[in-house]
Amino acid sequence: LLLGVNQTIMMALSMAVIASVIGAGGLGDRVYQALASVDVGQALAAGIPIVLLAVVLDRVTGAAGERLGAGEAEDTSPLRGWRGWSVAAAVTLVFALASRFADRLEWPTSWVVQIAEPVNTAKDWMVDHLYTGVPVVGGTADWAAHFTTYVLDPLRDGLQGLPWWSVLLIVAALAWVIGTWQTALTAVLAMAGIGVLGVWNASLDTLSQVLAGVAVTLVLGFAIGVAASRSKRLESLLRPVLDVFQTMPQFVYLIPVVALFGVGRAPAVAAAVVYALPAVIRITTQGLRQVSPAAMESAESLGATGWQRLRQVQLPLARPALLLALNQGVVLVLAVVVIGGLVGGGGLGYDVLAGLARGDLATGLVGGVAIVCLGLMLDRVTQPTERRAKKGA
């Protein structure tokens, strides 16, 4: 439940920033303007406060959940419960009134730290030294070009080269294996709906980017999640880093990847990987940590090595959590790949953004519905139904 609250906070903040495209204002508007001018410093100056807001909300809800879980019997502090809330409310009221009467409502300008200029200086140095011409390894622009040429292009061309009916059969088979016939039917109807809307090729282009991004995300996410589950120190070190990366608006990711990789589909996939990675790491870590200690002790008493316990005990017992991590990785990668239309990602994202820019409701709505259908299909082929999970092979 607490993980659900945490994910809700992160996604709500991200959506509030995306809403700046339609005039929502606030910090999101500053991020959107920075994207238009590729101003990394300005974007970071607006993105960090959003991260801090999310961290505050995350820590408050986390502490409240831990206190509720501990129970009132273990809570002996005199400032717990209604007494603590009363004292906090009184102190807040006193400070609010004092600030009002002293005319100190605005944050002092002398306390403001300007980070835009040094961040842009660092970005310029990275672009000058890492974009291209790096000995042996090449530059980030070369990496993006190779990833596009050897991964994205073959994957897109392969999907678009398949007959439409074979794509539906593949989707049906995958959904049937992981779910039920109802799951397969829903996935096939969602995919067929894309064809009916007339955006088949654009959807397969987006799907190729999602598949490539999910593959990279899972490799990194599972590896880091396994390491974090085996080391509490590493998990503690990762927590603030994951908070920052997960709460940073998607727009902010697009700006540095454009500066480092140029425009195209590769930067969109890179931004999607960075955005989806924290959720995959967190869910993987939590799932492995929640494996029954008795099962782990039994395996250890039988002489199993650490690798054997991980491969034969933890991973099988944490299968539901790992599948949830896969599902969330797919959904989050899809969300950012679509926004990647702002930086030349193409596919359905371009249709939505083109419709938004021109005020063309039909084009934007068709692209949006196709994204929903694509997301529904991906959800059905990556998240097993409860009944099939209970049969459990």
N, C-alpha and C positions, 0 to 999 in steps of 0.2 A: 504493500500500500504506500509506504514511504517512497519507494522507487517511482511509483506512479505519480505521486505528488511532485517529486523532483523533475520528472520528465515533462509534466504539465507546465511547470514554471519555466523551464528552458524553452519549450516550444512556443509558449504564449509570448515570451519576450521576443523571440525571433520573428514571430508573425507580426507583432506590433511594429517592428522595424520595417518589415516588408511592406506594411500598409502605408509607408511614406510615399510609395509610388502613386498612391491615389490621394495624397494630400493629408495624411494623418499627422504630419508634423513631428515635433519632439526630436529626440536624438536620431531617430531613423532618417529624418530629412537631411541632417548633416552628413550621415553616412552615404545617402543616395547622391548628394551633391559631390561628395568626395569621389564616388565611383565615376561620375561623369568626367572628372578631371584627372583621374588616376592619382589622387592625392593620398598616399598611404598614411602620412602623418595625421592629416585631418580625420581620416577614417578611424585610425586607432584612437585618436583623442576622443572621438564620439563613441567608439566601441567599448573602451575600457569602463566608462561609467555604467554601460549596460551590463557588463560582466559583474561589476561590483554590486549592482542591484540584485542580480541573480544569486550571487554568493551569499548576500545577506538573507534573502528569502530561503535559500537552501539550508543555511545553517540554523535559521530559526525553526523551520519545519522539522529539520532533523533532530534538534534538541528537544522539541516538543514531543516528537514520536518516541525518543528514548526515555523521556520522563514518564510518558503514559505506559510504555512497556515495562518500566521498573515497578510500577504499582505504587499506590499510596502508602502501603505498609512500610516500604523501604524509604519513604520520603519523610525525613525528620526535621528538615530545615524549617524555621519559623516563617520564612518568606516564600513558602511554596503555596500553590493553590490560589484561593481568592485573595489572601493577604498579599502575596507577591504581585498579583495583577493590580490590586488597589494602590500599592506603593508605587509601582511603575507608572500608573495613570496619573497619580498626584505629582510625581516628579516631572513628568512630561508637561503637565498643565502649568506648573510653576515656571519652567524654562520657556514655554511658549509665550506666556504672559509677559515675562521679563523681557524677552526679545522684542515683543510687540511694543511695549512702552519705551524701550530704549532705541527703537527704530533700527534694529539690527536684523532685519528679515533677509537681506541679501548676503550671500557669501562674500567675505572680504576679497577684493581684487588683489590685494598684496599676497594672498595665500594661494593664488592660482599659479600652477606650474604649466608652462607651455611646452608641450612635447612634440608638436607637429614638425618643427624645423629640424631638430636632431634626428627624428625618425626618418624624415625625407632624405637627410644627408646619408644616413646609414643605408637606406634603400638605393640611393644613387650609387653608392660604393658597391653594393652587391650586384647591381645591374652592370656596372662597368667591369667588374672582375669575374662575375659568375655567369653572365648571360651567354657568352660564347667565348671560344678561344682558350678554355682552360686546358692545360696540357694533360694528355692521357685520357682523362675522363670526359673531355668536352665540356660544354656549358649546358645550362638549363634549357636554352632554346633547342639545343641538339637532342637532349633527352625527350623534350616534348615532340619533336619531329619524329624521332625513332618510335616513340610510343604510339603516335598516330599512324605511322606507316606500317608497323609490324603487329600492332594489336587492334587499334580501333578500326582502321580501314578493312582489314581482312574479316573482322567480326561483323561489321556492318554489311559488307558486300556478301558475306556468307548468308546472313539472315535475309537480306533482300533478294538473294538469288534462289531461296527456297520457294516452292509453290505455296500459295496461301493455305491450301488444305493440309499440307504437311506440317506447317507451323501449328495449326489447330490440333493436329494429332499429337504432336510433341507436347503441347501444353496439356492436353487431356491426359496423356500418359503420366506426366510428372505429377499432375494434381491427383490422379487416381492412386499412384504409388504412395503419396504422402497423406492422402485423405480418403474421401469416400466418393461415390459417384455424384453426390450432390456438389461436392467441392469441384470435381472435374467439370461438371456441367456449368457451374458459375464461371470458372476460369475460361472455358471455351466461349461462352456467351459474351464475356467481357472482351475477349480478343476479337471475336467476330464483330462486335460493336465498333471496334476501331476501323475495320474494313468498311462497314456500312457508312461511317462518317467520312470516308474518303481520304484518310490521312495514314494509310498503311505504311508507306515507305518512311515517312517522317517518324512514325511510332517505332519502327524497327531501328532507325538511326538512334533514337533516344534509348531504346532497349539495349543496343550494343554498348553505349556509354555506361549504362547502369550495370550491365554484367561485368564489364572491365573494372569499374569502380568498386563493385561489391567484392570481386576476387581479391583485389589489392587490400581492401579494408579487412576482409576476413583473415587473410594471412597475417597482417600486422596485428589486428585486434585480438585474435586467438593467442598468438605468441606472447603479446604483452599481458593479456589477461591471465594466462597460465602462470607467467612469472610473478605477477602481482598477487595471485592467490597463494603462492608459496612463500611470499615475503611481505609481512605487514609493513615493514619499513618502506619497501618500494611502493606499496599501495598508498601509504600516507604521503609519500613524495609526489605520487601521480595525481592525488585528489585535486589539489589546487590547479594543476596544469589541465586536467580534464575539465574542471569547472570553466576555466578560461576559454578553452577551445570549443566547448559545447555551448556556451552562452554567447559567444561572439557571433554577431549577425552574419548571415551568409554573404551579404554584400561585402563585408570586410575581408572575407577570404578571397573574393574575386579580385580585389585590387592588387594585393601582392603577387598573386599567381599570374595576373596579366603582366605585371612589371617584370617578373622573372621568366615566364614562359611564352609571352606574347599572347595573341588571341587565337582562338580555335577550340577544338573539342578537348584537347589534352588539359588545358587550364581548367575547364569546367569539371573534368573528372578529378583533377588534383584537389580542387576546392571541395568536391563532394566527399572524397576520402578523408580529408582533414575534419570535416564536419561530422561524418558518421562514425569515425573511429572512437571517440570517447564513449558513446553509448554501447558499442560492441565490447569495449574493454571492461566497462563497468558491469554489464550483465554477465559476461563470461566470468569475471572475478567473483561476483556474488554467487553465481550458480555453482562454481567449484568449491567455494568456501562452505556452502550449505549442504554439501554431501555429508551423510551420516558419519559422525566420528566413530561409531561402533564398527561400521564397515571398513573404515580406514585402519582402525586398530586390529581388526581381524586379519586384514591383508598383511599388515606389518608383522603380526605374530606368526604368520605362515611363511615368513622370510621373503616377502615380496620387496623388490627394490623400489626406490622412489619413482623411477620411470614406469615400472610395472603397475604400481598403485595408481599412477596418473592415467595410464593407457587402459587398464583393465577394470578399474574401480571408479575413479573420479569422473572421467569423461563419459562412460556409459550412464552413470547415475545422474550426471548433470545434463543429459541429452535435452530435456525440455528447455533448460535455460540457454543452451547453445543454439537450439532452433529459434528461440525468441531473439537471441542476438543476431542470427542470420536475418530474421524477418525485419527487425528494426534497422539493420544495416541496409537492407534493400529499400525500405521506405525512405530513409534519410538520404541515401545516395540519390534516389529518384528526385526528391525535393530539390536538391541543389543542382543536379544536372539540368533540370528544367530552368532554374534561374540562370544557369550557364548560357542561356540564349543571349544574355546581356553582353557576353564576351565572345560571341561567335560560336557557341556550342551547337547551334542549329537545332534540327529536330522539332519536337513539339514546343519546346521553349521559345523558339523563334516565332512560331505561329501565335502563341499567346501574347508575346511582347509586341509583335506587329499589330495585332488586333487592339491591344491597349493603347499603343502610340497613335494609331489612326482613328481610334474611337469606333472601330469596326467590331460590334458585338458578336456578329455571326462567326467571324474568323477566330476571335478570342474564345468564344464559348465552345466551338468545335474542338479547338486545341485543348481546352480545359477538360471537357468531357472525355476526350481521348486519354488524357493523363490519368483521370480517375479510372478508366477502364484498364489501362496498363498497370496502375498501382493495384487494382483489385485482382488482376490476374497474377501478378507477382506475389501478392499476399497469400493467395490460395495455393500456390505451388511451393511456398516456403514455410507455411505455418500449418502443422498437422491439426486435424480436427480432434476433439476430445475423445470421440468414440474410437477412432483409429489408434490414438495414442494409448488407450486402455488395452486394446488388443495386443499391442506392443510387440512387435517382433524385435 
